[in-house]
């Protein structure tokens, strides 16, 4: 039996919430993918738009809960136990209300509700006397998430797309960056000062490159897009170099946090460095709108950040268990990593075919879906591998979940 303090119990409850929401998200993205088939038996019972909204809300809740739990862990020593308990209960209530209301309530209202919860979390974590550089970067990212969420109801097309891209490539990314560098100091022997300086520099570069990727939806002049492409490539190259140094100087930490961090870095390079640079070209960006290729970029970008959360979950759970051994195994790691990678490639190929059929032959969406059905089936198989990976990840976490005896300290 493992003895945990009140703070430790709250941290474990946040980890459990992340795993539960990941499972809900896996079910929702599989349901959403089935609507890409020409003959979808679920279409008679579920509306495509309803399933999309539910899937997007599950993904948002996974991100917010994971980042929130990571921030609480980073600052747990200086937080009030009573306030943590109140916040946990309020956050669980927010999750339940959001999931129930997502098919019926507008997205802007749910975003505003989540933003209020984030502001409460930021106020809670800012109350400590000493705040590390990692927590400061994490707080800056969440503040940008709040700002973009509150701005969405007032945004018209194409600014709504700009805000969506900004939220993922800037706001969520900066918050996850703070968590990633904090994890590096735990599984690596890099100097603390190096990590403090690195997280600040990369945060500024991510802000610049992510902002350029976001405003590319409005169209950039050719000269600006060429200069911006060079900046984005430089940013993600530096990010990969920083991650490589931490991964090459591993300490005796036996959790799978470094493996998930490596996967996240690779996905980040593809989503931001490669596909992000492509999206800066005005003609390509216009052609990519509302295609499977654009969806592939969004998909792998989300998993770059979700992999950081999986790394944090492994690291924190290993520490709370009190043993230097992994909590989840290699099977879910490889299933998710290869499933996401292969599904991105297949979805990208679908997007290229879709653009060709649409622009060259002016075919309708129904006809395009019918002609790309073989690729769609392969894509769904890859998504199924990801879903199985999430299920085995959850089973491993729950199988190694200790019987907790809470201490009062």
Secondary structure, 3 states (H helix, E strand, C coil): CEEECHHHHHHHHHHHHHHHHHHHHHHHHHHHHHCCCCCCHHHHCCCHHHHHHHHHHHHHHHHHHHHHHHHHHHCHHHCCHHHHHHHHHHHHHHHHHHHHHCCCCCHHHHHHHHHHHHHHHHHHHCCCCCCCHHHHHHHHHHHHHHHHHHHHHHCCCCHHHHHHHHHHHHHHHHHHHHHHHHHHHHHECCCHHHHHHHHHHHHHHHHHHHHHHHHHHHCCCHHHHHHHHHHHHHHHHHHHHHHHHHHHCECCCCCCHHHHHHHHHHHHHHHHHHHHHHHCCHHHHHHHCCCHHHHHHHHHHHHHHHHHHHHHHHHHHHHHHCCCCCCCCHHHHHHHHHHHHHHHHHHHHHHHHHHHHHHHHCCCHHHHHHHCHHHHHHHHHHHHHHHHHHHHHHHHHHHCCCCEEECCC
